[in-house]
Amino acid sequence: MPTVPSANPAEDTAQTAQAVEATDIAALLERGRTLSTPVLRAAVNRLAPPMDTVAAYHFGWIDAEGRPSDGDGGKAVRPALALLSAEAAGAAPEVGIPGAVAVELVHNFSLLHDDLMDGDEQRRHRDTVWKVHGPAQAILVGDALFALANELLLEIGTVEAGRATRRLTTATRKLIDGQAQDISYEHRERVTVEECLEMEGNKTGALLACAVSIGAVLGGADDRTADTLEAYGYHLGLAFQAVDDLLGIWGDPVATGKQTWSDLRQRKKSLPVVAALAAGGPASERLGALLAADAKSNDFDSFSEEEFAARAALIEEAGGREWTSQEARRQHAVAIETLDGVDMPERIRTQLVALADFVVVRKR
């Protein structure tokens, strides 16, 4: 199994507690949500019916019957990062709003398509768009959100907006690359840890990297500053995805809004699975044999909870859970270290550190 520097969970928890004490994470996330949501709603209102209604349902603004709703719209980490990005470049947070909204539109474009491709019936504690409105609407609305993201940036009409659009389209292409890799890995018996990290860097790291540089670009930052912030976001994205991979197997459905063992049900080659298979030893070999048989099974969808639990137990016994936990902490540390390459107000650096801490210890 690949090695990573050892980490002390107790020390990590203490450091996180100090950072959260100094910075109100909820306030940072709420600021991102409050400043970006009116612009996001206005963008969605440009869509032709029924796409505007379908998108409003996806964002949690209405229920399946079209009634106003206070549905869970997600954590708003990316908008928070985009606003902090603008401040890191010495601009007002409001300068980052178009970038925050554009990144959020692309993120939700990917969720709409991913839910359909993965067959996920639940997101944020309610039925997914394709299940309520059908696959065609999920595809169309996803495409429309991607187009809106680029439209919003380009209509600013500045050189900085053009630079920001280039970064967003590159990140989107990498995100799509990652999703294609993820799907192809489901049908492979073995995937290396390096391949898995490359896939997750594309699927999650690229857009988070864009979120934390796009505000700075709109604020006039040079490419070196934007690239350094992107590196922070990329490693933060890998930490974020490692935590997601843990939640995808061992997360509480009440908190995640997904089924128990959701990633195992989809045969995903996530980091805990891949690391467990790479570890060697009896548990790893038993897991490999089970997963190879699963790939050939026609009755996989009828597996009992006990059968999925047995696979999760083998992943943990082989060390996949602990390795992924350590990898999340390692990527978190690299992200924080990268911030030293940007000359920014100490207050902004503290907030970026606190958001990174939140990503690694979050429960949902």
ZIRAWO-V398959 format. One record per residue. SS is DSSP state (H for helix, E for strand, L for the rest). D_LAST is the distance of its C-alpha to the last C-alpha in whole Angstrom. Layout:
SS_D_LAST, SS_D_LAST
//
This chain:
L_27, L_27, L_27, L_25, L_25, L_25, L_22, L_22, H_19, H_20, H_22, H_18, H_17, H_20, H_20, H_16, H_18, H_21, H_19, H_17, H_20, H_22, L_20, L_18, H_14, H_14, H_18, H_17, H_14, H_16, H_19, H_18, H_17, H_21, H_23, H_22, H_21, H_25, H_26, H_23, H_25, H_28, H_27, H_26, L_29, L_31, L_31, L_33, L_33, L_31, H_28, H_28, H_27, H_25, H_23, H_22, H_21, H_18, L_17, L_17, L_20, E_22, L_22, L_24, L_27, L_27, L_26, E_24, L_21, L_18, L_15, L_12, L_13, L_10, L_9, L_12, H_12, H_15, H_17, H_17, H_18, H_21, H_22, H_22, H_24, H_27, H_27, H_27, L_30, L_32, L_31, L_30, H_26, H_28, H_29, H_26, H_25, H_26, H_25, H_21, H_22, H_23, H_20, H_18, H_21, H_21, H_17, H_17, H_20, H_19, H_16, H_19, H_21, H_18, H_17, H_21, H_22, H_19, L_20, L_17, L_18, E_14, E_12, L_10, L_12, E_15, E_18, L_18, H_21, H_23, H_23, H_24, H_26, L_27, H_26, H_29, H_27, H_24, H_26, H_28, H_26, H_24, H_27, H_28, H_25, H_25, H_29, H_28, H_26, H_29, H_31, H_30, H_30, H_34, L_35, L_35, L_38, L_38, H_38, H_34, H_33, H_35, H_33, H_30, H_30, H_31, H_28, H_26, H_28, H_28, H_24, H_24, H_26, H_25, H_21, H_24, H_25, H_22, H_21, H_25, H_24, H_21, H_23, H_26, H_25, L_24, L_28, L_29, L_29, L_28, L_26, L_27, H_24, H_26, H_25, H_22, H_21, H_23, H_22, H_18, H_20, H_21, H_18, H_16, H_18, H_21, H_19, H_17, H_20, H_22, H_20, H_21, H_24, H_25, H_26, H_28, H_30, H_30, L_32, L_34, L_33, L_35, H_33, H_33, H_31, H_29, H_29, H_28, H_25, H_24, H_24, H_21, H_19, H_20, H_19, H_16, H_15, H_16, H_14, H_11, H_12, H_12, H_9, H_8, H_11, H_10, H_7, H_10, H_12, H_11, L_8, L_8, H_9, H_9, H_6, H_5, L_9, L_10, L_13, L_13, L_14, H_14, H_15, H_18, H_19, L_19, L_21, L_19, L_20, L_17, H_18, H_17, H_20, H_22, H_22, H_23, H_26, H_27, H_27, L_31, L_32, H_32, H_28, H_28, H_31, H_30, H_27, H_29, H_31, H_29, H_27, H_30, H_31, H_28, H_29, H_32, L_31, L_32, L_30, H_27, H_25, H_27, L_25, L_25, H_21, H_24, H_24, H_21, H_20, H_23, H_22, H_19, H_21, H_23, H_21, H_20, H_24, L_25, L_22, H_20, H_17, H_18, H_20, H_16, H_15, H_18, H_18, H_15, H_17, H_20, H_19, H_17, H_21, H_22, H_21, H_22, H_25, H_25, H_25, H_29, H_30, L_30, L_32, L_30, L_30, H_28, H_26, H_25, H_24, H_23, H_20, H_19, H_19, H_17, H_14, H_14, H_14, H_11, H_9, H_10, H_9, L_6, L_4, L_0
//
